[in-house]
Amino acid sequence: MSRLSVVVSLSAACAAFASLAVEMAEPKDVPPLFAEGEARTVEEWRNVRRPAVKKLFESEVYGRRPVERPPHLAFSAIEPDAVMMGGAAIRKRVRIEYGGAFGTNSFTFTAFIPRQEKPAPSFVFICNRPPDEVIDPTRRVKSGFWPAEEIVARGYAAIAFAFDEVTPDREHGNTLGVFAAFEDVTAKYRPYDRWGALSAWGWAASRVLDWIETEPSLDAKHVAVIGHSRGGKTALVAAAWDERFAMACSNDSGCGGAKLHHADLPNSEMISHSIRSRAFWYCNRYRMWANRDKETPFDQHMLVAMIAPRLVCIGSATEDSWAGPCGEYLTARLASEAWRVFGRKGLVSDGFPAPETPQQGGDISYHLRRGEHDLTPYDWNVYMDFADRHGWRCARGQGKEETGE
């Protein structure tokens, strides 16, 4: 099938549900996932093309990290472990302390781990809402945004941290928290490609994974990173940069996340919107692409493709035109080319889906939920269903079907 016919068929599919507040997309001049003349082999992808794509996103969008695993990294219990959820889970509250050339800092997370014989797979949740409304370690306050009881009941560990503890989500946020430990935040000029907050929050998710690798009750080979909205953007960055994450779940992430730039979605978030309100999420060079979305030499299918051949879930909502549901679907479709290099299926789809009909036949899951911009128990169940389909509940870290590799 030609590239033009693919674009036409995708556009027609997206048009089918325009009555549900989902805009029709018109992809045009989408940057190719593979450079002209490149051999489409696993070795070429891993050793040549994927590193080139990563370098492009570091330079133009998310910035370069000054460090991955830092020279100083320590884990400590905030309080003794506790049996919770009617005996179904062990609660652990942990502080991660890290340090670099310019100082030390820390953030905390809460983990509810199923009480079972085998190590449990995990969902690491990047929480972008006030933690006292979501991550209540006592579970007196419960939220469908992080339904920890339901996650544990399905055999998964529920682990969450508040991204504001890593660096605050406000203007000049990229001079505080984690940034102050690894760079001179008093410098007058910041390099154009220095990392932004999305990359920093994703970096923090990797430090939680560092702890998971030390915890015998957890299966470090089956860890999903999940987030909503800006957290969904972060989840994709976290998994693209850290290949230890076996799955990424990006919910209603929109521009800078799963939404394709090269598509006509006038009611959705554009690069200029992000730059006006949240420029610190990105590197400084990203500013040059404001009002030039369709001129970018990159697009989000390339970011998602960096996660291949691991598992990816992308979720949208019918009344969330700002996130551009059809653009998120297009990204899933176009990224699938990377999975085919590995002899695997990305998104298995015969068109843009009706609401509440998840497409989960391959290694990319896409679903459209009825409703507004939110992360709901329905979304969580779709993501856990996908992990179930790939054998995570009984996984022992072996086998292609179990790992998605």
N, C-alpha and C positions, 0 to 999 in steps of 0.2 A: 504493500500500500504506500502511495506517495505521501510525502509530508503534507502536501496541500489537502489530500483527501482525508488524512488524519485530522487536520485542523477543522475541516468542514464537518466531519462526523462528530467531533467533540463539541463544536458549537451547537449543532442541531440537538445533541443530547442535552446540553445545558438549557436549551430553550424550553424543553419539555416541562420544566417545573417553574417557569417564570411566574406563574400565578401564585406560587407559594413564597413570594418575595425574594426568589433566587434570580439574580440577573443573568442574562445571556452573556457569555464571554466570546470575544473574537480574538483568539490568539494570532499573533502576527510577528514574523521575524524573530521567533524564539531562538535564543542562542543554542547551538547544537550541544548536546551532551558530550559528543566525541568530536575532536578536531578532525578536519578533513584529512583523509589518508591514514588515520590511526588504525592500527589493528585492534579489532574488538576481541581481545583475549583477556583472561583473568590477570595474566602477568602485566600486560600493557596497562590495564585499568589500575592495578594496585601500585605499580612502580612508576608510572608516567602520568596518566591522565588524572587519577584521583589526587595525587600531590599537587598537580597544576591547578585543579579546581579549588582545593583548599587554600592555596596561596592566593588565588584570586579573591576569595571571600575574606581572607585575612587582610588583604590590601585595601579592598573596596567597601566592605560591609561591617564585619564584626571586630576587626582589628587583630593584631598579633599579641598573644599572651607573653608576658615576660618570663613565665615559669609554668610548668605543669605541676608535677608533684614537688612541693617546696622542700628546701633543705631542712626546715624545722616543721615537723608535723606530729602532733600528739593527740591521743584520744583519752578522755577521762569521763567517768560516770558523774553525772550531776547529783544523782541520788540512787539509793539501792534499787535493784530490779524489783518489780511488783507484778503479782498475778492479777490480771484484769479480765474484763469481759466475761464474767461468770466462770472463770477458770480456763477460758479458751486461748488466752494470749499472755505472753510475758511482755511487760512494758520496760523498755530501756530508754533512758534519757542521757544523751551523750553530748559532751562539748568537744568540738574540734578546734584545736589551737594550731595556728600556722605562723610562720615568720620568714622574713627575707631580709634583704640588706637594709631596709628602711624601718623595720619594726615588726611587731607581732600583733596578732588580732585573733578573734575567735568567733564562732557561731555555734548554735546548738541544733539538735534535731531530736525528734521523738520517734521511736520504733515500737510497733506492736507486732510481735512475732508469734505465729501459731505454735501452740504446744503440741508438738508431734515428733515422731522419731526421726524422720528424714529432714535434712536441711530444707528450708522453705525458699521458694522464689520470692522476689520482692518487687514492689512498685515504689520508686523514690519520687515523691511528690514535691515539686517546686511550688510552694504556696505563695500566691501573689495577693492574698487578702489578709486582713488583720489576723494574726495567729490566735488571739484569744477568742475569735469567732469561729475558728476552724480547727486549730491544733490544740485542743484542750487535753492535756495529758491525764486529767481526771476523768474525762469522758462524761462529765456532767452536762457539758454543752456539746451537742452533736450537730453535724452539718452534712447535707448531701453533697457538698462540695468536696469533702474528704470522708466518705463513709467507711471509716476504719473497721467497724464491726463487720460489715458486709465483706470487706476485702479479706479479713482474717477468716471469716466463715467459709470462704471459697478456697482457702489453703494458701493465701499469699500474705507476706509480711507487708504491713502498711507503714511506710517510713516517710516523714515529712519534715521539711525545714522552711522557715520563713525567709524569703530572699532579702527582705529589708535588713536582716541581721548581717548579711554578707556585704551589701552596700545599699544605702537607701535609694528608693525609687523617686528621686527628686532632682531638680537642677543642681549641678555640681556633684551629683552622686558618684561620678567617676574620679573624685578626689578624696573619697572617704572609704572607710572599711578596708576591704581587701586591697584596694588600690594603694592605700597609704603604706602597706607593708612591702610592696614590691617596686615602687617607683617614687621619684621625687615629685610629690604633688604640689610643691611650692614653686616649681619651675614656671617661668613666664609662658613658655610655649610647650605645647604637648605634641609629640610626633603625630603626623596625620594618620598613621596606621596603628596607633596604640589601642589596645583593647577597650571595648565599651562594656556597659553593664550587662548586656545579654551574655556576652562571653564570660564575664566574671561570675554571673549566677550559674552558668553551665559548668564553670570550673569548680564551683562549690559542690555541685552534684557529684562530680568525680571524686571529691574528697570524701563524701559519704560512701561512695563505692570503695574507696580505699579502706574505710572502716569495715564495710561488709566483708571484705576479703579476710579480715581477722576474726570474724564472728562464726564459730562452728555451727550455730543454729540456722545459718543462712547459706543459700546456694548462690555463690558469686558468679556462676556461669549463666544464671537466669535472672537478670536484673533489668527492669524497665524503668526508664525515666519519663515522667509525665508532668505536663503543665497545661494551664489554660491561659488563653489570650497571650500576654507577654511571657507568661510561663510556658505556653506552648511554643513560642518562638525559641525560648531558651532550651526546651527539651530537644528540639532538633539540633541546635548548636552543640549541646552536650554530647549527644550520640554521634554526631558527625566528627567531633574532635576526639572523642574517647571511644575506641572500638571495643572496649570491654562491655559497654552497655549492649545487651542482647536485643533490646526493643526500645523504640521511642514512640510516645503517644503525644500527639500535638493536637490540642483541642481549641477550635475557634481561634487560630493563631494569626490569620490574616497577613498583612504586609510585613515583610521581614521574617515571616514564618513560612506557612505553607501556601500562601496565595501567589499565583503567577503574576509577574509584573507586565508581561507582554500580552495583555488581554484587556478588552474594553469592559471595565467594571466601574463606571463613573460614580457609583454610590459607595464604593469601598474605600478603605484607607489607602492613601498613596504615600510615596516616599516623602513628599513635601509635608504631609501631616505629621509624620513621625519626627521629621527634623524640627518642625516648629515646636512640638510639645515635648519630645523625648530624644533630643539629639544625643544625649549622653549614653543612650542604649548602644550606640554604634561608634565606629571610629570616625574621626573628623573628615576623612575623605568621602564618606557616604553623603555628605552635604552636597557634593557636586552633582549628584544624581537627582536632586529635588527637581520636580517638574520635567524629568527626563526618564520616567519609568520605562518607556519602551525603547530607550536607547542603551540601556545597561548591557554590558557584555556578559552578564551573568543573569541567572534567574533561579527561582527557588527549587525547580526540579533538579538543579545541579546540587544544591545543598542536600536535598533528600537522597539523591543518588549516592552521596558519600557514605550513607549508612548501609548500602548494599554489601553483602547479601543478608544482612540482619533484618529484623522485623520492624515495620513502621505502621503506625495507626494514625490516620488523619480524620478528625471529626469536625463537622460543620452543623449549623443550625439554620432552619428555614427563614427565621426572622432576624438573621444576623448579616445583613447586607454589608456592614462595615468590614467584616472579615472576608467577604467575597467567597461564598461557598463554592461557586462554580470554578473560581480560580484555584481553590484548594484541591478540588477534584482534578482539574487539568494538571496540576503539579504531580499528583499521584500517578496519573496516566503517563505523563511524559518521563517521569523518573524511572518507570518500570524497565526502560531500556537497559539500565545498569544491572538489574537482576537477571535479565536474559543472558548477559555475558557469563554469568555463573551457572547457566543452564537451569535457572529457576524462574518462577513466575512472580512478577511484581503485583500490580493490581489486575485482578481478573474481573472484567467489566464488559457489559454489552451496552453501556450508556449510563448517563447520569441517573443515580438511583432515586426511587421514590423514598419519602421519609420512612424511617424505621425499617429499612431493608439493607442492612450492612452487607457490603461486598467483601468477603473474607476468603475467597478461594485461593489466593496466592500469599505472598509474603508482605504485601501491602494491604492494609485494611482501610476502606473508606466508608464512612456512614454519614447520613444526613438526618439530624434529629429535628422534630417539630419543636419550635419554641425560639427563645431569645438567646443572646450571648451569655452562656453559663456553662458550668461543668456540673452535670447532674448524675444521680445514680444510674440512669439509663446509659450515659456515656461510659461510666466506669464498668458497667456490666459488658458493654460491647468490647472494651479493651481486655477485660479478663476473659471473655469468651474467645478472643483471638489467641491469647496466651494458652488457653485450654486446648484449642485446636492444634497447637504446636507442641503439645505434650508437657507443658510446664508444670502442671500439678504433680505429675509423677516423674519429673525429670531428674536425672542424676548427672547431668552435664555431659551426656554422650549422645552421639547420633545426629545426623543431619536434620531429621524431622523435628527433633527436640530443640535444637539450638537455632534453627533457621539459617544455618551455615552450610 
